[in-house]
Amino acid sequence: MAQAGLVDRDAIMLAVELPPLHDAAFDVALRLAVGAGARAMVLPQVACEADIQHLDICLTVIEEEEAASRPPASIIARPADTPEGAAFAADFRRLSRRLTALLWDQAETRAALGLAPDDTADGQALLAHVRSRLLLSAHAAGLAALMALPAAPPATQDEVQALRALCRNALRQGFSGFVAGSRSQATLIAAPEEGD
């Protein structure tokens, strides 16, 4: 299970990225995540509405079995990391009360679409198109639009400034928060800078 910090200016919370629904480890990973008290579940490879509804039902069953007093876990869907999810922006309204956000992960989307790792103009245009569709879907459904940050934490002051600039640009483009790969990365971008 990969852990990620869900970041906005108001809060940092623990989210757990689950394996895809069809993965043999899905059920075990989900039970471990609920048992660990994760507040949100990142569901990758969301290709249709039924994927979100399936996770909702699984969470409800596990939470009822555990009779935990904590609030129900929320769902963060990552639809653009399969060609189906990238091509067909679903209507995410009223699918699940747990669904709180859609997640944009440029690296995963690039891999799913078979784009070269270098930044060609055609590749950037396609990524921008898919990102715009995800942003529109999130806003139309009243959901947060989150951006996954690069996996590698910044090592130099220049990299820190580049990461903060990336976050500022994402907020201007319509994103409302970020998913960081570590608590230190989350804390770094959550700390306000002078002028922010």
FIKOLZA-1660 file (N, C-alpha, C; in steps of 0.1 Angstrom, whole numbers, plus 5000, padded with zeros to 4 digits):
% residues 196
   i   px   py   pz ch aa at
   1 5009 4988 5000  A  M  N
   1 5000 5000 5000  A  M CA
   1 5009 5012 5000  A  M  C
   2 5006 5021 4991  A  A  N
   2 5013 5034 4991  A  A CA
   2 5005 5044 4999  A  A  C
   3 5012 5051 5008  A  Q  N
   3 5005 5061 5016  A  Q CA
   3 5008 5075 5009  A  Q  C
   4 4998 5084 5011  A  A  N
   4 4999 5097 5006  A  A CA
   4 4993 5107 5015  A  A  C
   5 4998 5119 5016  A  G  N
   5 4992 5130 5023  A  G CA
   5 4983 5138 5014  A  G  C
   6 4970 5139 5018  A  L  N
   6 4961 5147 5010  A  L CA
   6 4962 5161 5016  A  L  C
   7 4966 5171 5008  A  V  N
   7 4970 5184 5013  A  V CA
   7 4961 5195 5007  A  V  C
   8 4956 5203 5016  A  D  N
   8 4951 5216 5012  A  D CA
   8 4956 5226 5022  A  D  C
   9 4952 5239 5021  A  R  N
   9 4958 5248 5030  A  R CA
   9 4952 5246 5044  A  R  C
  10 4941 5239 5045  A  D  N
  10 4934 5237 5058  A  D CA
  10 4938 5225 5066  A  D  C
  11 4942 5214 5058  A  A  N
  11 4944 5202 5065  A  A CA
  11 4954 5193 5058  A  A  C
  12 4960 5184 5066  A  I  N
  12 4968 5173 5060  A  I CA
  12 4961 5160 5066  A  I  C
  13 4958 5151 5057  A  M  N
  13 4952 5138 5062  A  M CA
  13 4958 5126 5055  A  M  C
  14 4957 5115 5061  A  L  N
  14 4962 5103 5056  A  L CA
  14 4953 5096 5046  A  L  C
  15 4958 5094 5034  A  A  N
  15 4950 5087 5024  A  A CA
  15 4959 5075 5020  A  A  C
  16 4952 5064 5016  A  V  N
  16 4959 5052 5012  A  V CA
  16 4955 5048 4998  A  V  C
  17 4965 5046 4990  A  E  N
  17 4963 5042 4976  A  E CA
  17 4961 5027 4976  A  E  C
  18 4949 5023 4971  A  L  N
  18 4946 5009 4971  A  L CA
  18 4951 5003 4957  A  L  C
  19 4952 4989 4957  A  P  N
  19 4955 4983 4944  A  P CA
  19 4942 4984 4936  A  P  C
  20 4943 4983 4922  A  P  N
  20 4931 4983 4914  A  P CA
  20 4921 4972 4919  A  P  C
  21 4908 4974 4916  A  L  N
  21 4897 4965 4921  A  L CA
  21 4900 4951 4916  A  L  C
  22 4905 4949 4904  A  H  N
  22 4907 4935 4899  A  H CA
  22 4919 4928 4905  A  H  C
  23 4927 4936 4913  A  D  N
  23 4940 4930 4918  A  D CA
  23 4936 4920 4929  A  D  C
  24 4944 4909 4930  A  A  N
  24 4941 4899 4940  A  A CA
  24 4943 4905 4955  A  A  C
  25 4952 4915 4956  A  A  N
  25 4955 4920 4969  A  A CA
  25 4945 4931 4974  A  A  C
  26 4935 4934 4965  A  F  N
  26 4926 4945 4969  A  F CA
  26 4919 4944 4982  A  F  C
  27 4912 4932 4984  A  D  N
  27 4905 4930 4997  A  D CA
  27 4913 4931 5009  A  D  C
  28 4925 4925 5009  A  V  N
  28 4934 4926 5020  A  V CA
  28 4939 4940 5023  A  V  C
  29 4943 4947 5012  A  A  N
  29 4948 4961 5013  A  A CA
  29 4937 4970 5019  A  A  C
  30 4924 4968 5014  A  L  N
  30 4913 4976 5019  A  L CA
  30 4911 4974 5034  A  L  C
  31 4911 4962 5038  A  R  N
  31 4909 4959 5053  A  R CA
  31 4921 4965 5061  A  R  C
  32 4933 4964 5056  A  L  N
  32 4944 4970 5063  A  L CA
  32 4943 4985 5064  A  L  C
  33 4939 4991 5053  A  A  N
  33 4937 5006 5053  A  A CA
  33 4927 5010 5063  A  A  C
  34 4915 5003 5063  A  V  N
  34 4905 5007 5072  A  V CA
  34 4909 5005 5086  A  V  C
  35 4916 4994 5089  A  G  N
  35 4921 4991 5102  A  G CA
  35 4931 5001 5107  A  G  C
  36 4939 5006 5098  A  A  N
  36 4949 5016 5101  A  A CA
  36 4943 5030 5104  A  A  C
  37 4930 5032 5101  A  G  N
  37 4924 5044 5103  A  G CA
  37 4925 5054 5092  A  G  C
  38 4928 5050 5080  A  A  N
  38 4930 5059 5069  A  A CA
  38 4916 5067 5067  A  A  C
  39 4917 5080 5064  A  R  N
  39 4905 5088 5063  A  R CA
  39 4900 5088 5048  A  R  C
  40 4909 5084 5039  A  A  N
  40 4905 5084 5025  A  A CA
  40 4912 5073 5018  A  A  C
  41 4905 5067 5008  A  M  N
  41 4910 5057 4999  A  M CA
  41 4912 5062 4985  A  M  C
  42 4924 5061 4980  A  V  N
  42 4926 5065 4966  A  V CA
  42 4924 5052 4957  A  V  C
  43 4914 5053 4948  A  L  N
  43 4911 5041 4940  A  L CA
  43 4916 5044 4926  A  L  C
  44 4926 5037 4922  A  P  N
  44 4932 5039 4908  A  P CA
  44 4924 5031 4898  A  P  C
  45 4927 5035 4885  A  Q  N
  45 4921 5028 4873  A  Q CA
  45 4906 5028 4874  A  Q  C
  46 4900 5039 4877  A  V  N
  46 4885 5040 4877  A  V CA
  46 4881 5041 4862  A  V  C
  47 4874 5031 4857  A  A  N
  47 4870 5031 4843  A  A CA
  47 4855 5034 4841  A  A  C
  48 4847 5032 4852  A  C  N
  48 4833 5034 4851  A  C CA
  48 4827 5037 4865  A  C  C
  49 4815 5041 4865  A  E  N
  49 4808 5044 4878  A  E CA
  49 4807 5033 4887  A  E  C
  50 4806 5020 4882  A  A  N
  50 4804 5009 4890  A  A CA
  50 4817 5006 4899  A  A  C
  51 4828 5011 4895  A  D  N
  51 4840 5009 4903  A  D CA
  51 4839 5016 4916  A  D  C
  52 4834 5029 4916  A  I  N
  52 4833 5037 4928  A  I CA
  52 4822 5031 4937  A  I  C
  53 4811 5026 4931  A  Q  N
  53 4800 5020 4938  A  Q CA
  53 4805 5007 4945  A  Q  C
  54 4813 5000 4938  A  H  N
  54 4819 4987 4944  A  H CA
  54 4827 4990 4956  A  H  C
  55 4836 5000 4956  A  L  N
  55 4844 5004 4967  A  L CA
  55 4835 5009 4979  A  L  C
  56 4825 5017 4975  A  D  N
  56 4816 5022 4986  A  D CA
  56 4810 5010 4993  A  D  C
  57 4805 5000 4986  A  I  N
  57 4798 4989 4993  A  I CA
  57 4808 4981 5002  A  I  C
  58 4821 4979 4996  A  C  N
  58 4831 4972 5004  A  C CA
  58 4834 4980 5017  A  C  C
  59 4836 4993 5016  A  L  N
  59 4839 5001 5028  A  L CA
  59 4827 5000 5038  A  L  C
  60 4815 5001 5033  A  T  N
  60 4803 5000 5042  A  T CA
  60 4803 4987 5050  A  T  C
  61 4806 4976 5043  A  V  N
  61 4806 4963 5049  A  V CA
  61 4817 4962 5060  A  V  C
  62 4829 4966 5056  A  I  N
  62 4840 4965 5066  A  I CA
  62 4838 4974 5078  A  I  C
  63 4833 4986 5076  A  E  N
  63 4831 4995 5087  A  E CA
  63 4820 4990 5096  A  E  C
  64 4810 4984 5090  A  E  N
  64 4799 4978 5099  A  E CA
  64 4804 4966 5107  A  E  C
  65 4813 4958 5101  A  E  N
  65 4819 4947 5108  A  E CA
  65 4827 4952 5119  A  E  C
  66 4835 4962 5117  A  E  N
  66 4844 4967 5127  A  E CA
  66 4837 4976 5138  A  E  C
  67 4825 4981 5135  A  A  N
  67 4817 4989 5144  A  A CA
  67 4826 5000 5149  A  A  C
  68 4834 5007 5141  A  A  N
  68 4843 5017 5145  A  A CA
  68 4836 5030 5148  A  A  C
  69 4840 5038 5157  A  S  N
  69 4834 5051 5160  A  S CA
  69 4839 5062 5151  A  S  C
  70 4849 5060 5143  A  R  N
  70 4854 5071 5135  A  R CA
  70 4845 5074 5123  A  R  C
  71 4846 5085 5117  A  P  N
  71 4837 5089 5105  A  P CA
  71 4840 5079 5093  A  P  C
  72 4830 5077 5085  A  P  N
  72 4833 5069 5073  A  P CA
  72 4844 5074 5064  A  P  C
  73 4852 5064 5059  A  A  N
  73 4863 5068 5050  A  A CA
  73 4857 5074 5037  A  A  C
  74 4864 5083 5031  A  S  N
  74 4860 5089 5018  A  S CA
  74 4868 5083 5007  A  S  C
  75 4863 5085 4995  A  I  N
  75 4869 5079 4983  A  I CA
  75 4875 5090 4974  A  I  C
  76 4887 5088 4969  A  I  N
  76 4893 5097 4959  A  I CA
  76 4895 5089 4947  A  I  C
  77 4889 5092 4936  A  A  N
  77 4889 5084 4924  A  A CA
  77 4900 5089 4914  A  A  C
  78 4908 5080 4909  A  R  N
  78 4918 5084 4899  A  R CA
  78 4914 5078 4885  A  R  C
  79 4906 5085 4877  A  P  N
  79 4901 5079 4865  A  P CA
  79 4909 5080 4853  A  P  C
  80 4919 5089 4852  A  A  N
  80 4926 5091 4840  A  A CA
  80 4939 5083 4838  A  A  C
  81 4940 5072 4846  A  D  N
  81 4952 5063 4845  A  D CA
  81 4948 5050 4837  A  D  C
  82 4937 5050 4830  A  T  N
  82 4934 5040 4820  A  T CA
  82 4929 5047 4808  A  T  C
  83 4931 5041 4796  A  P  N
  83 4925 5048 4784  A  P CA
  83 4910 5050 4785  A  P  C
  84 4903 5041 4791  A  E  N
  84 4888 5043 4792  A  E CA
  84 4885 5055 4801  A  E  C
  85 4892 5055 4813  A  G  N
  85 4889 5067 4822  A  G CA
  85 4893 5080 4816  A  G  C
  86 4904 5080 4808  A  A  N
  86 4909 5092 4802  A  A CA
  86 4900 5097 4791  A  A  C
  87 4894 5087 4783  A  A  N
  87 4886 5091 4772  A  A CA
  87 4872 5095 4775  A  A  C
  88 4866 5089 4785  A  F  N
  88 4852 5091 4788  A  F CA
  88 4850 5097 4802  A  F  C
  89 4848 5110 4802  A  A  N
  89 4846 5116 4815  A  A CA
  89 4833 5113 4820  A  A  C
  90 4832 5106 4831  A  A  N
  90 4819 5101 4837  A  A CA
  90 4812 5113 4844  A  A  C
  91 4799 5111 4846  A  D  N
  91 4792 5120 4854  A  D CA
  91 4793 5114 4868  A  D  C
  92 4800 5121 4877  A  F  N
  92 4803 5116 4890  A  F CA
  92 4793 5121 4901  A  F  C
  93 4783 5128 4896  A  R  N
  93 4773 5132 4906  A  R CA
  93 4765 5121 4912  A  R  C
  94 4762 5121 4925  A  R  N
  94 4753 5112 4931  A  R CA
  94 4758 5097 4930  A  R  C
  95 4771 5095 4927  A  L  N
  95 4775 5081 4927  A  L CA
  95 4777 5075 4941  A  L  C
  96 4782 5083 4950  A  S  N
  96 4785 5079 4964  A  S CA
  96 4787 5091 4972  A  S  C
  97 4781 5091 4984  A  R  N
  97 4784 5101 4994  A  R CA
  97 4798 5102 4998  A  R  C
  98 4805 5090 4997  A  R  N
  98 4819 5090 5001  A  R CA
  98 4828 5096 4991  A  R  C
  99 4824 5097 4978  A  L  N
  99 4833 5103 4968  A  L CA
  99 4835 5118 4970  A  L  C
 100 4847 5122 4973  A  T  N
 100 4850 5136 4976  A  T CA
 100 4859 5142 4966  A  T  C
 101 4867 5135 4958  A  A  N
 101 4876 5141 4949  A  A CA
 101 4880 5132 4937  A  A  C
 102 4884 5139 4927  A  L  N
 102 4891 5132 4915  A  L CA
 102 4905 5136 4916  A  L  C
 103 4914 5126 4912  A  L  N
 103 4928 5128 4913  A  L CA
 103 4934 5128 4899  A  L  C
 104 4942 5138 4896  A  W  N
 104 4950 5139 4884  A  W CA
 104 4964 5135 4887  A  W  C
 105 4969 5125 4881  A  D  N
 105 4983 5120 4882  A  D CA
 105 4989 5120 4868  A  D  C
 106 4997 5130 4865  A  Q  N
 106 5002 5132 4851  A  Q CA
 106 5011 5120 4847  A  Q  C
 107 5019 5115 4856  A  A  N
 107 5028 5104 4853  A  A CA
 107 5020 5091 4849  A  A  C
 108 5010 5088 4858  A  E  N
 108 5002 5076 4855  A  E CA
 108 4994 5078 4842  A  E  C
 109 4988 5090 4840  A  T  N
 109 4981 5092 4827  A  T CA
 109 4990 5090 4815  A  T  C
 110 5002 5096 4816  A  R  N
 110 5011 5095 4805  A  R CA
 110 5014 5080 4802  A  R  C
 111 5017 5072 4812  A  A  N
 111 5020 5058 4810  A  A CA
 111 5008 5051 4804  A  A  C
 112 4996 5054 4809  A  A  N
 112 4984 5047 4805  A  A CA
 112 4981 5050 4790  A  A  C
 113 4984 5062 4785  A  L  N
 113 4982 5066 4771  A  L CA
 113 4993 5062 4762  A  L  C
 114 5004 5056 4768  A  G  N
 114 5015 5052 4760  A  G CA
 114 5024 5064 4754  A  G  C
 115 5024 5075 4761  A  L  N
 115 5031 5087 4757  A  L CA
 115 5046 5085 4761  A  L  C
 116 5054 5090 4753  A  A  N
 116 5069 5090 4756  A  A CA
 116 5071 5099 4769  A  A  C
 117 5082 5095 4776  A  P  N
 117 5084 5103 4789  A  P CA
 117 5089 5117 4786  A  P  C
 118 5094 5120 4774  A  D  N
 118 5098 5134 4771  A  D CA
 118 5086 5142 4768  A  D  C
 119 5087 5155 4769  A  D  N
 119 5076 5165 4768  A  D CA
 119 5075 5169 4753  A  D  C
 120 5069 5161 4745  A  T  N
 120 5066 5165 4731  A  T CA
 120 5054 5173 4731  A  T  C
 121 5053 5182 4721  A  A  N
 121 5041 5191 4720  A  A CA
 121 5028 5183 4719  A  A  C
 122 5028 5172 4710  A  D  N
 122 5016 5164 4709  A  D CA
 122 5012 5158 4722  A  D  C
 123 5022 5152 4729  A  G  N
 123 5019 5146 4742  A  G CA
 123 5014 5156 4752  A  G  C
 124 5019 5168 4752  A  Q  N
 124 5015 5178 4762  A  Q CA
 124 5000 5183 4758  A  Q  C
 125 4997 5184 4745  A  A  N
 125 4984 5187 4741  A  A CA
 125 4973 5177 4746  A  A  C
 126 4977 5164 4744  A  L  N
 126 4968 5153 4748  A  L CA
 126 4966 5153 4763  A  L  C
 127 4977 5155 4771  A  L  N
 127 4976 5155 4785  A  L CA
 127 4968 5167 4790  A  L  C
 128 4969 5179 4784  A  A  N
 128 4962 5190 4788  A  A CA
 128 4947 5188 4785  A  A  C
 129 4944 5181 4774  A  H  N
 129 4930 5178 4771  A  H CA
 129 4923 5169 4782  A  H  C
 130 4931 5158 4785  A  V  N
 130 4926 5149 4795  A  V CA
 130 4924 5156 4809  A  V  C
 131 4934 5164 4813  A  R  N
 131 4934 5171 4825  A  R CA
 131 4922 5181 4826  A  R  C
 132 4919 5188 4815  A  S  N
 132 4908 5197 4814  A  S CA
 132 4895 5189 4816  A  S  C
 133 4894 5177 4810  A  R  N
 133 4881 5169 4812  A  R CA
 133 4880 5165 4826  A  R  C
 134 4891 5161 4833  A  L  N
 134 4890 5157 4847  A  L CA
 134 4886 5169 4856  A  L  C
 135 4892 5181 4853  A  L  N
 135 4888 5193 4861  A  L CA
 135 4873 5196 4859  A  L  C
 136 4868 5196 4847  A  L  N
 136 4854 5199 4844  A  L CA
 136 4845 5189 4851  A  L  C
 137 4849 5176 4850  A  S  N
 137 4841 5165 4857  A  S CA
 137 4840 5168 4872  A  S  C
 138 4851 5171 4878  A  A  N
 138 4852 5173 4892  A  A CA
 138 4843 5185 4896  A  A  C
 139 4845 5196 4889  A  H  N
 139 4837 5208 4892  A  H CA
 139 4822 5206 4890  A  H  C
 140 4819 5199 4879  A  A  N
 140 4804 5197 4876  A  A CA
 140 4798 5189 4887  A  A  C
 141 4805 5179 4893  A  A  N
 141 4800 5171 4903  A  A CA
 141 4801 5176 4917  A  A  C
 142 4807 5188 4918  A  G  N
 142 4809 5194 4932  A  G CA
 142 4820 5187 4940  A  G  C
 143 4830 5181 4933  A  L  N
 143 4841 5174 4940  A  L CA
 143 4854 5182 4939  A  L  C
 144 4863 5179 4948  A  A  N
 144 4876 5185 4948  A  A CA
 144 4884 5179 4936  A  A  C
 145 4892 5187 4930  A  A  N
 145 4901 5182 4919  A  A CA
 145 4915 5183 4925  A  A  C
 146 4921 5171 4927  A  L  N
 146 4934 5171 4933  A  L CA
 146 4945 5167 4923  A  L  C
 147 4957 5172 4926  A  M  N
 147 4968 5169 4917  A  M CA
 147 4978 5160 4925  A  M  C
 148 4983 5149 4919  A  A  N
 148 4994 5141 4925  A  A CA
 148 5007 5148 4923  A  A  C
 149 5015 5150 4933  A  L  N
 149 5028 5157 4931  A  L CA
 149 5038 5146 4927  A  L  C
 150 5049 5151 4920  A  P  N
 150 5059 5142 4916  A  P CA
 150 5064 5133 4928  A  P  C
 151 5067 5121 4925  A  A  N
 151 5070 5111 4935  A  A CA
 151 5083 5115 4943  A  A  C
 152 5093 5120 4935  A  A  N
 152 5106 5123 4942  A  A CA
 152 5105 5136 4950  A  A  C
 153 5108 5135 4963  A  P  N
 153 5108 5148 4971  A  P CA
 153 5119 5157 4966  A  P  C
 154 5117 5170 4968  A  P  N
 154 5127 5180 4964  A  P CA
 154 5139 5179 4972  A  P  C
 155 5151 5179 4966  A  A  N
 155 5163 5177 4973  A  A CA
 155 5171 5190 4975  A  A  C
 156 5168 5200 4966  A  T  N
 156 5175 5213 4967  A  T CA
 156 5165 5224 4969  A  T  C
 157 5170 5236 4972  A  Q  N
 157 5162 5248 4973  A  Q CA
 157 5155 5251 4960  A  Q  C
 158 5162 5250 4949  A  D  N
 158 5156 5252 4936  A  D CA
 158 5144 5243 4933  A  D  C
 159 5146 5230 4937  A  E  N
 159 5135 5220 4935  A  E CA
 159 5123 5223 4944  A  E  C
 160 5126 5228 4956  A  V  N
 160 5115 5233 4965  A  V CA
 160 5107 5244 4959  A  V  C
 161 5114 5254 4953  A  Q  N
 161 5108 5265 4947  A  Q CA
 161 5100 5260 4935  A  Q  C
 162 5105 5251 4927  A  A  N
 162 5098 5246 4915  A  A CA
 162 5086 5238 4919  A  A  C
 163 5086 5231 4931  A  L  N
 163 5074 5224 4935  A  L CA
 163 5064 5234 4940  A  L  C
 164 5068 5244 4947  A  R  N
 164 5058 5254 4951  A  R CA
 164 5052 5262 4939  A  R  C
 165 5060 5264 4929  A  A  N
 165 5055 5271 4917  A  A CA
 165 5045 5262 4910  A  A  C
 166 5048 5249 4910  A  L  N
 166 5039 5239 4904  A  L CA
 166 5025 5239 4911  A  L  C
 167 5026 5240 4924  A  C  N
 167 5013 5240 4932  A  C CA
 167 5006 5253 4930  A  C  C
 168 5013 5264 4929  A  R  N
 168 5006 5277 4927  A  R CA
 168 4999 5277 4913  A  R  C
 169 5006 5272 4903  A  N  N
 169 5000 5271 4890  A  N CA
 169 4988 5262 4890  A  N  C
 170 4989 5251 4897  A  A  N
 170 4977 5241 4897  A  A CA
 170 4965 5248 4904  A  A  C
 171 4967 5255 4914  A  L  N
 171 4956 5262 4921  A  L CA
 171 4949 5272 4911  A  L  C
 172 4958 5279 4903  A  R  N
 172 4952 5289 4894  A  R CA
 172 4945 5282 4882  A  R  C
 173 4948 5269 4879  A  Q  N
 173 4942 5262 4869  A  Q CA
 173 4929 5255 4873  A  Q  C
 174 4926 5255 4886  A  G  N
 174 4913 5250 4891  A  G CA
 174 4914 5238 4900  A  G  C
 175 4927 5234 4903  A  F  N
 175 4928 5223 4913  A  F CA
 175 4926 5229 4927  A  F  C
 176 4922 5221 4936  A  S  N
 176 4919 5225 4950  A  S CA
 176 4928 5220 4961  A  S  C
 177 4936 5210 4957  A  G  N
 177 4945 5204 4967  A  G CA
 177 4955 5195 4960  A  G  C
 178 4963 5188 4968  A  F  N
 178 4974 5180 4963  A  F CA
 178 4975 5167 4971  A  F  C
 179 4980 5157 4964  A  V  N
 179 4984 5144 4971  A  V CA
 179 4999 5143 4970  A  V  C
 180 5005 5143 4982  A  A  N
 180 5019 5142 4983  A  A CA
 180 5023 5128 4986  A  A  C
 181 5035 5124 4983  A  G  N
 181 5040 5110 4985  A  G CA
 181 5045 5108 4999  A  G  C
 182 5047 5118 5007  A  S  N
 182 5052 5117 5020  A  S CA
 182 5047 5128 5029  A  S  C
 183 5048 5126 5042  A  R  N
 183 5043 5137 5051  A  R CA
 183 5053 5149 5050  A  R  C
 184 5066 5147 5048  A  S  N
 184 5075 5158 5047  A  S CA
 184 5072 5166 5035  A  S  C
 185 5069 5160 5024  A  Q  N
 185 5065 5167 5012  A  Q CA
 185 5052 5175 5014  A  Q  C
 186 5042 5168 5020  A  A  N
 186 5030 5175 5023  A  A CA
 186 5031 5187 5032  A  A  C
 187 5039 5185 5042  A  T  N
 187 5042 5197 5051  A  T CA
 187 5049 5208 5044  A  T  C
 188 5058 5205 5035  A  L  N
 188 5065 5215 5028  A  L CA
 188 5056 5224 5020  A  L  C
 189 5047 5217 5012  A  I  N
 189 5038 5225 5004  A  I CA
 189 5026 5232 5011  A  I  C
 190 5023 5226 5023  A  A  N
 190 5012 5232 5031  A  A CA
 190 5017 5245 5038  A  A  C
 191 5030 5246 5041  A  A  N
 191 5035 5258 5048  A  A CA
 191 5034 5270 5039  A  A  C
 192 5027 5280 5043  A  P  N
 192 5026 5292 5034  A  P CA
 192 5039 5299 5032  A  P  C
 193 5041 5304 5020  A  E  N
 193 5053 5312 5017  A  E CA
 193 5049 5327 5018  A  E  C
 194 5059 5336 5019  A  E  N
 194 5056 5350 5019  A  E CA
 194 5050 5353 5005  A  E  C
 195 5039 5360 5005  A  G  N
 195 5032 5364 4993  A  G CA
 195 5022 5354 4988  A  G  C
 196 5021 5342 4995  A  D  N
 196 5010 5333 4991  A  D CA
 196 4997 5336 4998  A  D  C
% end
